[in-house]
Amino acid sequence: MIGDPAVRNRGTIGGNVAHADPASDLPTVLTALGARFVVSSAGQSKTSDAGSFFTGMMVTALGDCDLLVAVEVPIRPKGQGQAYVKFSHPASRYAVIGAAAALTVSGGKCTAAAVAIGGLTPRALRASAVEKALTGQTLSADVLAKAASQVTSDLSGEILGDVFASANYRKAVAPVWVRRALAAAADRAK
């Protein structure tokens, strides 16, 4: 589902991340997975999380002389299910809306949730209201749907729109895609 065949065969993760296209899949996925980005400049390295690395539409924290040298993704903990779903633009396959979820379940309850959404905002965003609604809950279809509906409160005021999908449409269907990601991640966590 990431990109198209040409991108999958010739592109790089680092190049995709440094490009920071809001409709790209990897920034959303890496944000949900808690990835860290190692940047080298003048012989020194610094590490940042997705929240501070992706700063705007096609803008990152990389400076003119910085080089992204590593993307570190934490090892998946026991009991965690992960999923990414997207509403793809039919021509470009970029995400009109992309939703990534990582849900950790222990004793039948969600002990940790990380949810990110992309494609409809200038940069991938963590959906903290969705995460809060899931933590401590038994992951039933009702709980997942109610939590997914909270994503609209996580969206910044700047929702992207174009001739294919207006900002209002993207905002209206975002909970559907978040629910799908949550359902797949919850199923994989079992």
N, C-alpha and C positions, 0 to 999 in steps of 0.2 A: 503493500500500500504506500510505501514511501516513494514519492516522486514518480517518475516515469522510467521506462527501461533505460533510456539514455543516461539519465541522472544516476540510476542505481549502478550502472556499469562504468561510469566515468567520473562521477562526482565524488567528493570526499565529505565526511562528516564535518571536519574542521571548516572547510569552505562553506558548507551549508550554514553552519552555526555563525560564522563570521559575517555572512551575508545578511542574516537576521530578517529574512522576508517574513512578514507576519502570517502569510498563508502557507509557509513551509511547515512540514510535519515535525521535523526534529526539534526545533525550539520548544514546541508544546510538549512533546514526549520527554525531553530531557528536563524540562521544568518540573513535570510531575514526578520524575524518578529521582529528583534531588541531585542532579548532576552538578559537578564543580568544574570550572574552566581554569586551566593553568595557562598563564600568559607570561611570556618572556620578553624582557626589554633591557637592552644594555647590560646583558649578563645577569640580570636579576629576575626572579620569578615571583609572581603573585597569583593567588587563587581566589576566585570569586564564585558565588552561587548564581543560579539563573536569574534571580530577582535583581541582582546588581549588574550582571553581565549584559542582559538584554535591556536597553534603556529607551528604545523607541522604535518607530517604523524604520527598519533597515539600518538601525543604529545600535552599536554595542559599546561597551566600555573600552574597547581596543583603541589605543592611541595610534598616531601616525607611524611610530617605530616599534609597535608591539606585534608580537607573533603568538598566535594561539598554538601551543605546543602539545596540549593534552586535554582530553575530555574524560573526566573520571565519573563513572557511574557506580553508585554503591551496589554491593552484592545484595540480591533479593533475599530478604529475610524469610525464614520458614513461616508458612501460612499466608504469604502475600500473593495476591493475584494482580496481574497488570493487564491493561488493555488500552488500545488506541482505536478510535473510530473517527471517520470523517465523512462529511458531505463534500464530495469532490466536484470541482468545476469540470464539466464534461470535456472541455478542450485542453486545459492545462493540467488537470489532475491536482492542482493546488487545492488546499483546504478552504472551502467557503466557511466551514466551521469544522474545527478539529477538537476532539476531547480525549484527554488521556487520564487514566485513573490507576492508582496503585493502592489496593486495600489490603490491610493485614487483619486476619481473623484469628482469634484464639478463644477457645471455650464458647464458640458460637456467636461471639460478639466482635464487632469491628473495634480493634484496638488502635489502629492508625489509618489515616486516609490522606492521600495526596492526590489532588485533582487539578488539572490545568486545562485551559481552553485557549485556542488560538484561531487565527483566520478572520475573526470578526473584530479584533482590536489591534492597535498598532504594534503590540508585542504580546507574546504568550503571557498569560496571567494565571496565578494560583487562584483557585476558587475556595477561599477560606470559609465562606459561609456554608458551602456544600460539605467541606471537610468536617466542620464543627457539627453539622446535622447528622453525620454518619458515626462519629466516634462514640463508642459505648453502646451502639444500637445493634440489634439482631438484624441482619441484612435481608429483610423481606422485600418483595416487590413494592409494597406501599412505602416503606422507609426509603428505598432507592428513589422512587418517584418524587416524594416530598423533598428529599435532599437535593435532587437535581433541579427542582423548581427554584431553589435558592440561588442558582447561578446568576440570575439577573441582577441580584444585589451586589455581586462581585464585579460586574462589568463596569468599566470606567465610562464616563460620559461620552467618550469618543468611540463610537461603534462604526466600523467601516461599512460602506455600501457601494454598490456599482450597478451597472445595467443588468447584471445577472441576478443579483440578490440585494435588495435594499437593506439599509441598516435596521429598519423596523422588522423586516422579515427575519434577518439573522438573529436579532434579539429574541423574537418570538419562538424560533425553533431551537435555540441553543439548549434549553432544558431537555429536549428530546434526545439530542446527541450526547449530552452528559449522562442521561439515564442509560443510554445504550452502552456507553463506556463503563459505567458503574456496574451494570448487570453482567457484562462480560468479565470484568475484574473480580466481582463477587463469586461468580461461577468458578473461575480459575483458582480462587483462594481456598476452595473446599478441598 
